[in-house]
Amino acid sequence: MAQARIGVIGLGEFGIQHLRCFRQMGYWGEAQLVAACDNNEELLEERMAEFDFNGYTDYEEMLDNEDLDGITVVTPDYLHKMFVVAAAERGIHVLSEKPLDVSMEGCREMIEAAESNNVLLQVDFHKRFDEYHIAMRQKIEAGDLGEIEYGYAHMEDRIEVPRDWWPEAAEKSSPGWFLGIHFYDLARFLMGGANGTRVWATGVKKKLTSLGVDAWDSISAKVEFDNGATIMFDSSWILPDTFEAIVNQGIRMVGTDGLLECDSQDRGTITCNYDEGMATHNKSFLRERYDKQGRQIFEGYGMDSIADFARNVNVLLDGGTVDDLGEYPDGYDGLEATRIGVGVHQSVETGDLVDLTEL
Ligand SMILES: NC(=O)c1ccc[n+]([C@@H]2O[C@H](COP(=O)([O-])OP(=O)(O)OC[C@H]3O[C@@H](n4cnc5c(N)ncnc54)[C@H](O)[C@@H]3O)[C@@H](O)[C@H]2O)c1
């Protein structure tokens, strides 16, 4: 079996998860972490001290010098396109972090670049890999809910994310782009690929502006889908530092014959200590263990979603086609989630109901 030769671009807060994923795939002979790039030299050196790869500050140099089969893009939300297109043009498969892009034109450009160069374009929508969500979808597909009429989803970060991690980037992003997008996609996944048709959304700027960060605190959106369902999506990143976890998240759906509810954060483990107080843990997303050789291993849907990309690349390297890959979040899923995101932000800015089919 092929072992995809992988490069990673963007080695910040989440880029480290990509490095962990491909390092351990190397232990198992599934993929090779060959190279990685970050234009922050200090951070690059820090990562190179922990992981074994050829380091670059210039992504084009990395793409041109290394014989890569695939790259993953883990730069800020609004900065995915140039890396995706540059890789596609060189015949290199790509996994982009979510959202694929913050504009419809950007997504379309990436899809076009991937299709015309015959490369895989995948999006890291990891909520699709959460076993609880997969079980929800199986119930929905089995007809347990009948026809879905309405639903509700929320994803909320503690305030440290926009306030401490990256305030400048937060001003260029929003809770809708950073968090809401996960659940715009998850709703589509659960409803068998239903697409958004109309949206009305509101946003509030209060808490973060009072702290000197000019970013939306929260965005609430009501989205109508082409299967007749309407889903409410709340996203925010102003939960108090004392909240029980870094993220709060969940989804419920109600149909003609039943309902489903999922707490996507609290999976039943509660801890309490003097530093953190009470805490709940989503160990489905990420959990750490050491294998028999004493090597650090990370597991959970956060890893599965990234690993799925390398496994897909392996299938293609072994002579398979895109049809052999089964279901995976592709460029069109990225586009449809972005369509909702664009509509949400347009509605927040204008106060109007937005027709998503016209975007
Ligand atoms: N799937 C998830 O659960 C999840 C979680 C967090 C973030 N994300 C996504 O991951 C992406 C990155 O988020 P983050 O929190 O890691 O941000 P971050 O700011 O911590 O990291 C981004 C990195 O990209 C680097 N970068 C920027 N421009 C570059 C360039 N031209 N060349 C090379 N490197 C460059 C920066 O130096 C930085 O180290 C975002 O799209 C975000 O939405 C996904």
Ligand as a Chemical Component Dictionary entry (heavy atoms), coordinates in Angstrom:
data_LIG
# 
_chem_comp.id                   LIG 
_chem_comp.type                 NON-POLYMER 
_chem_comp.pdbx_formal_charge   0 
_chem_comp.three_letter_code    LIG 
# 
loop_
_chem_comp_atom.comp_id 
_chem_comp_atom.atom_id 
_chem_comp_atom.alt_atom_id 
_chem_comp_atom.type_symbol 
_chem_comp_atom.charge 
_chem_comp_atom.model_Cartn_x 
_chem_comp_atom.model_Cartn_y 
_chem_comp_atom.model_Cartn_z 
_chem_comp_atom.pdbx_ordinal 
LIG N1  N1  N 0  -10.866 21.573 12.727 1  
LIG C1  C1  C 0  -10.763 22.209 13.893 2  
LIG O1  O1  O 0  -11.203 21.764 14.962 3  
LIG C2  C2  C 0  -10.049 23.489 13.943 4  
LIG C3  C3  C 0  -9.696  24.042 15.167 5  
LIG C4  C4  C 0  -9.010  25.242 15.163 6  
LIG C5  C5  C 0  -8.717  25.854 13.966 7  
LIG N2  N2  N 1  -9.115  25.294 12.791 8  
LIG C6  C6  C 0  -8.818  25.942 11.502 9  
LIG O2  O2  O 0  -7.432  25.841 11.275 10 
LIG C7  C7  C 0  -6.971  27.014 10.607 11 
LIG C8  C8  C 0  -5.842  27.611 11.440 12 
LIG O3  O3  O 0  -6.332  27.972 12.704 13 
LIG P1  P1  P 0  -5.352  28.104 13.964 14 
LIG O4  O4  O 0  -6.209  28.289 15.155 15 
LIG O5  O5  O -1 -4.354  27.001 13.939 16 
LIG O6  O6  O 0  -4.647  29.497 13.606 17 
LIG P2  P2  P 0  -3.175  29.969 14.041 18 
LIG O7  O7  O 0  -3.152  31.446 13.807 19 
LIG O8  O8  O 0  -2.826  29.457 15.385 20 
LIG O9  O9  O 0  -2.217  29.248 12.980 21 
LIG C9  C9  C 0  -2.145  29.649 11.650 22 
LIG C10 C10 C 0  -0.691  29.547 11.208 23 
LIG O10 O10 O 0  -0.613  29.866 9.810  24 
LIG C11 C11 C 0  0.630   30.541 9.616  25 
LIG N3  N3  N 0  0.612   31.296 8.363  26 
LIG C12 C12 C 0  -0.114  32.391 8.052  27 
LIG N4  N4  N 0  0.205   32.817 6.822  28 
LIG C13 C13 C 0  1.138   31.980 6.330  29 
LIG C14 C14 C 0  1.880   31.920 5.115  30 
LIG N5  N5  N 0  1.709   32.822 4.135  31 
LIG N6  N6  N 0  2.770   30.920 4.960  32 
LIG C15 C15 C 0  2.963   30.005 5.941  33 
LIG N7  N7  N 0  2.310   30.031 7.120  34 
LIG C16 C16 C 0  1.409   30.999 7.318  35 
LIG C17 C17 C 0  0.747   31.452 10.842 36 
LIG O11 O11 O 0  2.067   31.873 11.068 37 
LIG C18 C18 C 0  0.204   30.554 11.940 38 
LIG O12 O12 O 0  1.236   29.852 12.620 39 
LIG C19 C19 C 0  -8.180  27.925 10.460 40 
LIG O13 O13 O 0  -8.729  27.773 9.177  41 
LIG C20 C20 C 0  -9.143  27.421 11.492 42 
LIG O14 O14 O 0  -10.514 27.636 11.149 43 
LIG C21 C21 C 0  -9.738  24.124 12.761 44 
# 
loop_
_chem_comp_bond.comp_id 
_chem_comp_bond.atom_id_1 
_chem_comp_bond.atom_id_2 
_chem_comp_bond.value_order 
_chem_comp_bond.pdbx_ordinal 
LIG N1  C1  SING 1  
LIG C1  O1  DOUB 2  
LIG C1  C2  SING 3  
LIG C2  C3  SING 4  
LIG C2  C21 DOUB 5  
LIG C3  C4  DOUB 6  
LIG C4  C5  SING 7  
LIG C5  N2  DOUB 8  
LIG N2  C6  SING 9  
LIG N2  C21 SING 10 
LIG C6  O2  SING 11 
LIG C6  C20 SING 12 
LIG O2  C7  SING 13 
LIG C7  C8  SING 14 
LIG C7  C19 SING 15 
LIG C8  O3  SING 16 
LIG O3  P1  SING 17 
LIG P1  O4  DOUB 18 
LIG P1  O5  SING 19 
LIG P1  O6  SING 20 
LIG O6  P2  SING 21 
LIG P2  O7  DOUB 22 
LIG P2  O8  SING 23 
LIG P2  O9  SING 24 
LIG O9  C9  SING 25 
LIG C9  C10 SING 26 
LIG C10 O10 SING 27 
LIG C10 C18 SING 28 
LIG O10 C11 SING 29 
LIG C11 N3  SING 30 
LIG C11 C17 SING 31 
LIG N3  C12 SING 32 
LIG N3  C16 SING 33 
LIG C12 N4  DOUB 34 
LIG N4  C13 SING 35 
LIG C13 C14 SING 36 
LIG C13 C16 DOUB 37 
LIG C14 N5  SING 38 
LIG C14 N6  DOUB 39 
LIG N6  C15 SING 40 
LIG C15 N7  DOUB 41 
LIG N7  C16 SING 42 
LIG C17 O11 SING 43 
LIG C17 C18 SING 44 
LIG C18 O12 SING 45 
LIG C19 O13 SING 46 
LIG C19 C20 SING 47 
LIG C20 O14 SING 48 
# 
